[in-house]
Amino acid sequence: MNGIIDLVKERGAPFGLNLVGAIPTDRYNGAVPPHLQTHAIDANARSIIVIGNGGGYFWNVYRRRLQADPQWERRHDPLDDFTRDVVEREIVLPLSAHGWRFAVVYPFVNSGQTLHFMELGRLAGIGGPSLLGVLIHPIYGPWIALRAALLMDQMLDQPGDALGFDPCPGCIPRSCIPACPVGAISDSGWDVMKCLKHRVEAAPDCTDGCYSRLRCVVGPQHRYPDDEIRHHQGRALRSMRQYYRTRLQGA
């Protein structure tokens, strides 16, 4: 079964999909609520392969795609579509050609059944928990993203290099805490509502990046390119504004 993992790594690496880990479904299902377990998506799945990227190479490949096809950027979600295009063409098709059975799940799909990708990434050794509310990799720091998961009907158990990584308890500088202008990061973790209200009410502050994430001492050399950071910050702000209007405004 290692051939499956090797194929995923080999096909994904040229596109910056350089973080891969696999775990049995039972390990994941035992850690998440019933509505986020794998049964509702694929009752026969026995393991999960998690695919992510560390550092900015995936974004650079995406930018090259836009240069070659400027119309691509006019799509509603061009980066998500690019992710799906790469995963389907470079990973799904070769796996299917070998006769392996699986289902594909993406973290950016907002309708239908999904998975708890943060918990899945932690269990699969893609990154460890942090005060920032994001996973942190021992090499790439907070500059990682989860791109897809494959629910396989084969048994696989090959977590990534970050299995058990827990960076914050032993961090002495904790420079992320004073970096936040509203104190949304503390020893207790990320105060989501404090962060959200500031982002919406004080925009455009934080547009060029989360101050705390930028000050993380793990993997700063792998920081995303500036235009990628602005892209993700802008997308997060749009989601925050929608939540603010529908759930908080006038409450």
PASEBA-1860 file (N, C-alpha, C; in nm, 3 decimals):
! residues 251
1> MNGIIDLV> 0.081/-0.121/0.000/0.000/0.000/0.000/0.085/0.127/0.000 ~ 0.215/0.114/0.032/0.301/0.231/0.027/0.306/0.290/-0.113 ~ 0.275/0.208/-0.216/0.274/0.258/-0.352/0.174/0.369/-0.372 ~ 0.064/0.365/-0.300/-0.036/0.472/-0.310/0.022/0.602/-0.259 ~ 0.083/0.599/-0.142/0.141/0.720/-0.084/0.253/0.773/-0.172 ~ 0.337/0.684/-0.221/0.447/0.726/-0.308/0.395/0.795/-0.433 ~ 0.288/0.741/-0.491/0.232/0.801/-0.612/0.178/0.940/-0.583 ~ 0.106/0.955/-0.472/0.050/1.085/-0.435/0.162/1.187/-0.416
9> KERGAPFG> 0.267/1.148/-0.347/0.379/1.239/-0.324/0.449/1.275/-0.455 ~ 0.473/1.174/-0.536/0.545/1.196/-0.661/0.468/1.288/-0.755 ~ 0.337/1.268/-0.765/0.257/1.347/-0.857/0.228/1.487/-0.804 ~ 0.221/1.501/-0.672/0.185/1.630/-0.616/0.302/1.724/-0.597 ~ 0.422/1.671/-0.573/0.538/1.753/-0.541/0.571/1.859/-0.646 ~ 0.565/1.828/-0.778/0.599/1.931/-0.876/0.506/2.052/-0.874 ~ 0.392/2.038/-0.808/0.295/2.148/-0.799/0.293/2.211/-0.660 ~ 0.386/2.172/-0.576/0.392/2.229/-0.441/0.308/2.157/-0.340
17> LNLVGAIP> 0.244/2.047/-0.378/0.166/1.967/-0.282/0.263/1.872/-0.213 ~ 0.336/1.927/-0.118/0.452/1.859/-0.059/0.428/1.807/0.081 ~ 0.305/1.812/0.130/0.272/1.759/0.262/0.166/1.651/0.246 ~ 0.200/1.528/0.283/0.110/1.415/0.266/0.117/1.327/0.391 ~ 0.001/1.286/0.439/-0.005/1.195/0.552/-0.129/1.108/0.541 ~ -0.123/0.987/0.595/-0.237/0.896/0.587/-0.261/0.830/0.722 ~ -0.389/0.815/0.758/-0.426/0.750/0.883/-0.552/0.667/0.862 ~ -0.575/0.566/0.948/-0.699/0.490/0.942/-0.820/0.579/0.976
25> TDRYNGAV> -0.932/0.551/0.915/-1.052/0.631/0.941/-1.095/0.621/1.088 ~ -1.075/0.505/1.151/-1.117/0.489/1.290/-1.049/0.590/1.381 ~ -0.924/0.621/1.353/-0.850/0.716/1.436/-0.909/0.856/1.423 ~ -0.946/0.891/1.301/-1.009/1.021/1.279/-1.151/1.025/1.333 ~ -1.231/0.924/1.301/-1.372/0.923/1.343/-1.386/0.927/1.495 ~ -1.291/0.869/1.565/-1.298/0.869/1.711/-1.267/1.003/1.774 ~ -1.222/1.101/1.692/-1.183/1.232/1.746/-1.276/1.345/1.705 ~ -1.378/1.316/1.624/-1.464/1.423/1.573/-1.611/1.388/1.595
33> PPHLQTHA> -1.700/1.489/1.593/-1.843/1.463/1.610/-1.898/1.374/1.498 ~ -2.010/1.308/1.522/-2.067/1.215/1.422/-2.092/1.278/1.286 ~ -2.135/1.405/1.283/-2.170/1.465/1.154/-2.047/1.497/1.068 ~ -1.926/1.487/1.126/-1.804/1.511/1.051/-1.723/1.383/1.026 ~ -1.780/1.270/1.061/-1.711/1.143/1.039/-1.723/1.099/0.894 ~ -1.643/1.002/0.858/-1.633/0.962/0.717/-1.752/0.881/0.668 ~ -1.832/0.824/0.759/-1.938/0.733/0.718/-2.036/0.797/0.621 ~ -2.069/0.924/0.644/-2.168/0.990/0.561/-2.118/1.015/0.419
41> IDANARSI> -1.987/1.015/0.400/-1.930/1.039/0.267/-1.901/0.908/0.197 ~ -1.838/0.815/0.268/-1.804/0.685/0.211/-1.800/0.583/0.323 ~ -1.904/0.502/0.330/-1.915/0.404/0.439/-1.809/0.296/0.432 ~ -1.745/0.281/0.316/-1.645/0.175/0.299/-1.502/0.225/0.318 ~ -1.485/0.354/0.344/-1.349/0.408/0.357/-1.279/0.349/0.479 ~ -1.155/0.310/0.462/-1.077/0.251/0.570/-0.962/0.341/0.615 ~ -0.923/0.435/0.529/-0.816/0.527/0.565/-0.833/0.658/0.490 ~ -0.758/0.759/0.534/-0.766/0.893/0.475/-0.626/0.941/0.441
49> IVIGNGGG> -0.609/0.984/0.318/-0.484/1.051/0.278/-0.510/1.201/0.277 ~ -0.430/1.275/0.349/-0.442/1.421/0.354/-0.332/1.482/0.268 ~ -0.371/1.579/0.184/-0.276/1.643/0.093/-0.274/1.792/0.121 ~ -0.155/1.847/0.138/-0.143/1.990/0.165/-0.019/2.049/0.100 ~ -0.001/2.178/0.121/0.120/2.244/0.071/0.187/2.321/0.184 ~ 0.318/2.322/0.180/0.397/2.400/0.274/0.482/2.500/0.199 ~ 0.480/2.626/0.243/0.555/2.730/0.173/0.480/2.784/0.053 ~ 0.547/2.867/-0.025/0.481/2.940/-0.131/0.490/2.881/-0.270
57> YFWNVYRR> 0.545/2.759/-0.285/0.564/2.706/-0.420/0.431/2.677/-0.490 ~ 0.334/2.627/-0.417/0.202/2.600/-0.476/0.143/2.728/-0.535 ~ 0.156/2.837/-0.462/0.106/2.966/-0.511/0.181/3.010/-0.637 ~ 0.311/2.988/-0.639/0.389/3.027/-0.757/0.346/2.949/-0.880 ~ 0.315/2.820/-0.863/0.265/2.741/-0.974/0.129/2.794/-1.020 ~ 0.047/2.831/-0.924/-0.084/2.890/-0.956/-0.068/3.020/-1.034 ~ 0.026/3.104/-0.993/0.047/3.230/-1.065/0.094/3.205/-1.208 ~ 0.174/3.103/-1.228/0.216/3.069/-1.364/0.097/3.025/-1.448
65> RLQADPQW> 0.001/2.959/-1.386/-0.120/2.921/-1.458/-0.198/3.044/-1.502 ~ -0.204/3.145/-1.417/-0.275/3.268/-1.452/-0.204/3.342/-1.565 ~ -0.072/3.338/-1.563/0.003/3.404/-1.671/-0.021/3.335/-1.805 ~ -0.032/3.203/-1.801/-0.056/3.128/-1.923/-0.201/3.136/-1.969 ~ -0.293/3.156/-1.875/-0.436/3.160/-1.905/-0.501/3.271/-1.823 ~ -0.489/3.398/-1.865/-0.542/3.511/-1.787/-0.692/3.500/-1.758 ~ -0.766/3.431/-1.842/-0.910/3.418/-1.819/-0.942/3.337/-1.694 ~ -0.846/3.256/-1.652/-0.869/3.170/-1.534/-0.903/3.254/-1.411
73> ERRHDPLD> -0.840/3.370/-1.398/-0.858/3.452/-1.279/-0.997/3.512/-1.271 ~ -1.074/3.508/-1.380/-1.210/3.562/-1.379/-1.310/3.465/-1.317 ~ -1.266/3.345/-1.288/-1.354/3.248/-1.223/-1.393/3.298/-1.085 ~ -1.501/3.243/-1.032/-1.549/3.285/-0.900/-1.448/3.249/-0.791 ~ -1.390/3.130/-0.799/-1.290/3.085/-0.702/-1.171/3.026/-0.779 ~ -1.088/3.112/-0.838/-0.981/3.061/-0.925/-0.880/2.972/-0.855 ~ -0.843/3.004/-0.730/-0.745/2.922/-0.662/-0.804/2.785/-0.626 ~ -0.928/2.783/-0.581/-0.992/2.655/-0.550/-1.007/2.570/-0.675
81> DFTRDVVE> -1.044/2.634/-0.786/-1.057/2.560/-0.911/-0.922/2.506/-0.957 ~ -0.816/2.585/-0.936/-0.682/2.539/-0.971/-0.645/2.419/-0.885 ~ -0.675/2.427/-0.756/-0.647/2.315/-0.665/-0.717/2.189/-0.712 ~ -0.844/2.202/-0.741/-0.921/2.086/-0.787/-0.866/2.032/-0.919 ~ -0.829/2.121/-1.008/-0.775/2.081/-1.138/-0.647/2.000/-1.121 ~ -0.557/2.048/-1.035/-0.431/1.977/-1.012/-0.455/1.842/-0.946 ~ -0.535/1.840/-0.840/-0.560/1.715/-0.767/-0.627/1.613/-0.857 ~ -0.727/1.656/-0.933/-0.800/1.561/-1.018/-0.711/1.507/-1.130
89> REIVLPLS> -0.634/1.595/-1.193/-0.553/1.553/-1.307/-0.429/1.476/-1.265 ~ -0.359/1.526/-1.162/-0.230/1.470/-1.127/-0.237/1.357/-1.025 ~ -0.343/1.350/-0.947/-0.350/1.249/-0.842/-0.469/1.155/-0.861 ~ -0.587/1.211/-0.880/-0.707/1.128/-0.891/-0.701/1.036/-1.013 ~ -0.667/1.091/-1.128/-0.663/1.010/-1.250/-0.562/0.896/-1.242 ~ -0.437/0.921/-1.199/-0.342/0.809/-1.187/-0.385/0.703/-1.086 ~ -0.441/0.745/-0.972/-0.488/0.648/-0.874/-0.602/0.563/-0.931 ~ -0.693/0.629/-1.002/-0.805/0.557/-1.063/-0.756/0.459/-1.168
97> AHGWRFAV> -0.653/0.500/-1.242/-0.599/0.413/-1.345/-0.540/0.284/-1.287 ~ -0.497/0.290/-1.162/-0.444/0.170/-1.095/-0.556/0.084/-1.036 ~ -0.680/0.131/-1.046/-0.792/0.055/-0.995/-0.823/0.076/-0.848 ~ -0.756/0.173/-0.784/-0.783/0.198/-0.644/-0.913/0.275/-0.628 ~ -0.992/0.240/-0.529/-1.122/0.302/-0.506/-1.111/0.405/-0.394 ~ -1.169/0.523/-0.415/-1.159/0.629/-0.315/-1.260/0.740/-0.347 ~ -1.281/0.826/-0.249/-1.363/0.946/-0.266/-1.277/1.067/-0.233 ~ -1.299/1.178/-0.303/-1.220/1.300/-0.284/-1.304/1.402/-0.208
105> VYPFVNSG> -1.243/1.466/-0.108/-1.310/1.571/-0.030/-1.219/1.693/-0.028 ~ -1.279/1.811/-0.051/-1.203/1.936/-0.049/-1.248/2.024/0.068 ~ -1.157/2.096/0.131/-1.195/2.180/0.245/-1.271/2.305/0.206 ~ -1.267/2.343/0.078/-1.332/2.467/0.037/-1.473/2.446/-0.017 ~ -1.526/2.325/-0.009/-1.663/2.298/-0.051/-1.755/2.328/0.066 ~ -1.850/2.420/0.047/-1.934/2.467/0.157/-2.068/2.395/0.168 ~ -2.100/2.309/0.074/-2.228/2.239/0.079/-2.203/2.089/0.086 ~ -2.298/2.018/0.145/-2.286/1.873/0.154/-2.196/1.831/0.269
113> QTLHFMEL> -2.166/1.702/0.274/-2.084/1.646/0.381/-1.938/1.687/0.364 ~ -1.872/1.709/0.476/-1.730/1.745/0.472/-1.659/1.680/0.589 ~ -1.535/1.717/0.610/-1.453/1.662/0.717/-1.401/1.775/0.804 ~ -1.358/1.742/0.924/-1.294/1.839/1.013/-1.146/1.844/0.974 ~ -1.113/1.930/0.878/-0.979/1.927/0.821/-0.871/1.966/0.921 ~ -0.900/2.056/1.013/-0.799/2.093/1.111/-0.759/1.972/1.197 ~ -0.859/1.901/1.246/-0.831/1.783/1.328/-0.767/1.674/1.243 ~ -0.814/1.661/1.121/-0.757/1.562/1.031/-0.610/1.591/1.002
121> GRLAGIGG> -0.577/1.718/0.978/-0.439/1.755/0.953/-0.350/1.728/1.072 ~ -0.402/1.750/1.192/-0.323/1.723/1.313/-0.298/1.573/1.328 ~ -0.404/1.493/1.316/-0.391/1.349/1.334/-0.304/1.285/1.226 ~ -0.308/1.342/1.105/-0.231/1.287/0.994/-0.089/1.339/0.988 ~ -0.048/1.419/1.086/0.090/1.465/1.092/0.125/1.571/0.991 ~ 0.026/1.652/0.951/0.053/1.763/0.861/0.097/1.887/0.940 ~ 0.046/1.904/1.060/0.083/2.017/1.144/0.033/1.997/1.285 ~ 0.092/2.074/1.378/0.050/2.067/1.517/-0.035/2.187/1.555
129> PSLLGVLI> -0.109/2.180/1.665/-0.197/2.289/1.709/-0.116/2.411/1.752 ~ -0.179/2.528/1.748/-0.109/2.650/1.786/-0.204/2.751/1.848 ~ -0.146/2.851/1.915/-0.224/2.961/1.970/-0.292/3.042/1.861 ~ -0.240/3.034/1.740/-0.291/3.112/1.628/-0.420/3.057/1.571 ~ -0.457/2.936/1.611/-0.576/2.875/1.556/-0.552/2.806/1.423 ~ -0.426/2.800/1.379/-0.390/2.729/1.256/-0.289/2.621/1.291 ~ -0.275/2.524/1.202/-0.174/2.421/1.220/-0.036/2.477/1.188 ~ 0.065/2.429/1.261/0.203/2.471/1.238/0.288/2.349/1.209
137> HPIYGPWI> 0.367/2.358/1.104/0.457/2.250/1.063/0.596/2.279/1.118 ~ 0.673/2.177/1.157/0.806/2.203/1.214/0.904/2.270/1.118 ~ 0.882/2.258/0.988/0.969/2.323/0.890/0.903/2.448/0.834 ~ 0.780/2.436/0.789/0.712/2.546/0.719/0.637/2.640/0.812 ~ 0.636/2.611/0.941/0.567/2.698/1.036/0.418/2.706/1.004 ~ 0.359/2.827/1.019/0.216/2.842/0.993/0.184/2.858/0.845 ~ 0.285/2.848/0.760/0.266/2.872/0.617/0.237/2.742/0.543 ~ 0.126/2.681/0.584/0.080/2.558/0.523/-0.070/2.568/0.499
145> ALRAALLM> -0.119/2.482/0.411/-0.264/2.477/0.384/-0.301/2.334/0.350 ~ -0.420/2.294/0.391/-0.473/2.163/0.355/-0.555/2.178/0.228 ~ -0.527/2.094/0.130/-0.588/2.111/-0.002/-0.691/2.004/-0.036 ~ -0.674/1.881/0.010/-0.767/1.776/-0.026/-0.747/1.656/0.066 ~ -0.848/1.569/0.068/-0.839/1.442/0.139/-0.897/1.332/0.050 ~ -0.834/1.217/0.054/-0.880/1.102/-0.022/-0.926/0.995/0.077 ~ -1.051/0.955/0.068/-1.103/0.848/0.152/-1.082/0.717/0.077 ~ -0.988/0.637/0.123/-0.944/0.516/0.053/-1.012/0.392/0.111
153> DQMLDQPG> -1.037/0.293/0.027/-1.090/0.168/0.080/-0.979/0.070/0.117 ~ -0.852/0.114/0.105/-0.738/0.037/0.153/-0.696/0.088/0.291 ~ -0.634/0.003/0.368/-0.583/0.043/0.499/-0.445/0.105/0.484 ~ -0.432/0.231/0.525/-0.306/0.303/0.520/-0.281/0.368/0.656 ~ -0.157/0.369/0.698/-0.122/0.434/0.824/0.022/0.486/0.811 ~ 0.033/0.605/0.756/0.165/0.665/0.733/0.154/0.816/0.755 ~ 0.148/0.859/0.880/0.135/1.003/0.909/0.256/1.082/0.862 ~ 0.238/1.213/0.849/0.345/1.302/0.807/0.444/1.333/0.917
161> DALGFDPC> 0.541/1.414/0.886/0.652/1.443/0.977/0.612/1.525/1.100 ~ 0.495/1.588/1.096/0.456/1.674/1.207/0.371/1.602/1.311 ~ 0.362/1.470/1.303/0.282/1.395/1.400/0.334/1.421/1.542 ~ 0.246/1.465/1.630/0.283/1.493/1.769/0.350/1.626/1.791 ~ 0.369/1.704/1.687/0.435/1.835/1.700/0.343/1.930/1.776 ~ 0.395/1.992/1.881/0.317/2.083/1.965/0.405/2.204/1.997 ~ 0.410/2.301/1.906/0.514/2.405/1.912/0.497/2.510/2.020 ~ 0.376/2.544/2.057/0.356/2.662/2.142/0.396/2.646/2.289
169> PGCIPRSC> 0.368/2.532/2.354/0.405/2.523/2.496/0.552/2.550/2.524 ~ 0.641/2.510/2.434/0.784/2.531/2.457/0.840/2.656/2.393 ~ 0.754/2.737/2.333/0.801/2.859/2.267/0.829/2.967/2.372 ~ 0.949/3.017/2.376/0.985/3.119/2.476/0.949/3.259/2.429 ~ 0.979/3.299/2.304/0.948/3.437/2.264/0.797/3.466/2.264 ~ 0.718/3.370/2.216/0.573/3.391/2.202/0.543/3.529/2.143 ~ 0.619/3.563/2.040/0.606/3.695/1.978/0.471/3.715/1.910 ~ 0.397/3.607/1.889/0.265/3.619/1.827/0.167/3.691/1.919
177> IPACPVGA> 0.185/3.681/2.050/0.087/3.736/2.144/0.087/3.890/2.143 ~ 0.201/3.958/2.165/0.198/4.105/2.162/0.178/4.162/2.022 ~ 0.194/4.080/1.918/0.182/4.132/1.782/0.039/4.167/1.744 ~ -0.059/4.101/1.805/-0.199/4.126/1.769/-0.244/4.259/1.827 ~ -0.298/4.350/1.746/-0.336/4.484/1.795/-0.455/4.484/1.889 ~ -0.531/4.377/1.895/-0.649/4.376/1.984/-0.642/4.264/2.087 ~ -0.527/4.201/2.099/-0.513/4.096/2.199/-0.595/3.971/2.171 ~ -0.616/3.941/2.043/-0.694/3.822/2.007/-0.614/3.693/2.023
185> ISDSGWDV> -0.481/3.706/2.042/-0.397/3.589/2.067/-0.344/3.599/2.209 ~ -0.362/3.493/2.285/-0.316/3.490/2.424/-0.268/3.350/2.456 ~ -0.224/3.330/2.580/-0.183/3.196/2.622/-0.298/3.097/2.614 ~ -0.421/3.147/2.609/-0.539/3.060/2.599/-0.572/3.024/2.456 ~ -0.505/3.090/2.361/-0.532/3.060/2.221/-0.589/3.178/2.146 ~ -0.659/3.149/2.038/-0.713/3.250/1.947/-0.856/3.285/1.987 ~ -0.880/3.412/2.017/-1.015/3.461/2.045/-1.080/3.497/1.911 ~ -1.159/3.407/1.859/-1.214/3.422/1.725/-1.300/3.547/1.712
193> MKCLKHRV> -1.386/3.570/1.809/-1.479/3.683/1.799/-1.407/3.817/1.811 ~ -1.307/3.825/1.895/-1.230/3.949/1.908/-1.157/3.980/1.777 ~ -1.101/3.876/1.717/-1.033/3.890/1.588/-1.132/3.933/1.480 ~ -1.244/3.864/1.474/-1.344/3.891/1.370/-1.394/4.034/1.377 ~ -1.431/4.080/1.495/-1.485/4.215/1.510/-1.383/4.320/1.469 ~ -1.257/4.300/1.506/-1.154/4.397/1.467/-1.134/4.397/1.317 ~ -1.126/4.277/1.258/-1.104/4.269/1.115/-1.214/4.342/1.037 ~ -1.338/4.325/1.080/-1.451/4.386/1.010/-1.462/4.535/1.040
201> EAAPDCTD> -1.451/4.571/1.166/-1.476/4.709/1.207/-1.357/4.800/1.183 ~ -1.237/4.744/1.179/-1.117/4.827/1.162/-1.049/4.806/1.027 ~ -1.119/4.742/0.935/-1.061/4.723/0.801/-1.021/4.859/0.745 ~ -0.905/4.870/0.677/-0.824/4.762/0.621/-0.710/4.713/0.710 ~ -0.715/4.731/0.842/-0.609/4.676/0.925/-0.604/4.524/0.906 ~ -0.487/4.468/0.910/-0.461/4.324/0.892/-0.473/4.279/0.746 ~ -0.494/4.373/0.654/-0.509/4.335/0.513/-0.383/4.270/0.458 ~ -0.268/4.318/0.499/-0.141/4.266/0.446/-0.091/4.144/0.522
209> GCYSRLRC> -0.172/4.093/0.613/-0.134/3.973/0.685/-0.171/3.979/0.831 ~ -0.190/3.864/0.891/-0.214/3.857/1.036/-0.084/3.889/1.107 ~ -0.083/3.994/1.187/0.039/4.036/1.255/0.100/3.923/1.338 ~ 0.014/3.847/1.404/0.063/3.739/1.490/0.123/3.625/1.409 ~ 0.057/3.591/1.300/0.109/3.484/1.215/0.243/3.525/1.154 ~ 0.254/3.650/1.118/0.379/3.700/1.059/0.494/3.697/1.159 ~ 0.462/3.703/1.288/0.566/3.704/1.391/0.597/3.566/1.447 ~ 0.531/3.463/1.397/0.560/3.327/1.445/0.708/3.296/1.416
217> VVGPQHRY> 0.774/3.235/1.514/0.918/3.211/1.502/0.950/3.080/1.430 ~ 0.847/3.003/1.395/0.870/2.876/1.327/0.856/2.896/1.175 ~ 0.960/2.860/1.103/0.957/2.862/0.958/0.937/2.996/0.890 ~ 0.990/3.108/0.942/0.965/3.238/0.878/1.021/3.246/0.737 ~ 1.122/3.167/0.706/1.180/3.170/0.572/1.087/3.110/0.467 ~ 0.981/3.043/0.511/0.886/2.983/0.418/0.757/3.064/0.408 ~ 0.761/3.186/0.454/0.643/3.273/0.450/0.587/3.281/0.308 ~ 0.455/3.284/0.298/0.391/3.297/0.168/0.434/3.428/0.101
225> PDDEIRHH> 0.431/3.432/-0.033/0.453/3.559/-0.103/0.348/3.662/-0.061 ~ 0.383/3.789/-0.070/0.293/3.895/-0.023/0.157/3.891/-0.091 ~ 0.154/3.864/-0.222/0.024/3.864/-0.291/-0.060/3.745/-0.247 ~ 0.003/3.635/-0.210/-0.074/3.521/-0.159/-0.134/3.554/-0.023 ~ -0.055/3.618/0.063/-0.106/3.655/0.195/-0.226/3.748/0.180 ~ -0.216/3.847/0.092/-0.328/3.939/0.071/-0.450/3.866/0.016 ~ -0.428/3.769/-0.070/-0.539/3.691/-0.124/-0.614/3.619/-0.012 ~ -0.542/3.548/0.073/-0.606/3.472/0.180/-0.670/3.565/0.284
233> QGRALRSM> -0.604/3.677/0.313/-0.661/3.772/0.409/-0.791/3.832/0.355 ~ -0.791/3.864/0.226/-0.912/3.920/0.166/-1.026/3.821/0.165 ~ -0.995/3.698/0.137/-1.100/3.596/0.135/-1.156/3.573/0.276 ~ -1.067/3.569/0.375/-1.112/3.552/0.512/-1.199/3.669/0.555 ~ -1.161/3.790/0.516/-1.239/3.908/0.554/-1.379/3.904/0.493 ~ -1.392/3.858/0.371/-1.525/3.847/0.310/-1.614/3.753/0.389 ~ -1.558/3.642/0.433/-1.635/3.547/0.514/-1.672/3.607/0.649 ~ -1.576/3.681/0.709/-1.602/3.745/0.837/-1.712/3.850/0.825
241> RQYYRTRL> -1.709/3.927/0.718/-1.811/4.030/0.698/-1.950/3.968/0.686 ~ -1.958/3.857/0.614/-2.087/3.791/0.599/-2.138/3.742/0.734 ~ -2.050/3.682/0.813/-2.089/3.635/0.946/-2.130/3.752/1.035 ~ -2.053/3.859/1.026/-2.080/3.979/1.107/-2.219/4.034/1.076 ~ -2.252/4.044/0.947/-2.381/4.099/0.907/-2.497/4.009/0.948 ~ -2.481/3.880/0.933/-2.592/3.788/0.956/-2.607/3.745/1.101 ~ -2.496/3.745/1.177/-2.501/3.691/1.314/-2.479/3.795/1.422 ~ -2.403/3.900/1.394/-2.363/3.991/1.500/-2.425/4.130/1.493
249> QGA> -2.440/4.181/1.373/-2.487/4.318/1.357/-2.629/4.332/1.412 ~ -2.647/4.426/1.499/-2.779/4.449/1.555/-2.814/4.357/1.667 ~ -2.723/4.262/1.702/-2.753/4.169/1.810/-2.746/4.236/1.945
END
